[in-house]
Amino acid sequence: WKALEDSKEEVKPYEKEGDCALYSDTPTTWIHLVPGQLAIFFPEDAHAPVIGEGKIRKMIAKVKL
């Protein structure tokens, strides 16, 4: 995780179609999840959802605020 405002090394600019941008910054912190846990990220949170070891499952749900 890293605050989006602190992410400076943009690799791919934001594209509305995919609703994402890519950065190569080093994370501020790592979040380790074990089976049965989940993490919630807000639009101002940069995160790398598919880094880790073992079987990775990812679900994206967007909630209009």
Buried (B, 14 or more C-beta within 10 A) or exposed (E): EBEBEEBEEEEEEEEEEEEEBBBEBEEEEEEEEEEEEEEEEEEEEBEBEEEEEEEEEEEEEEEEE
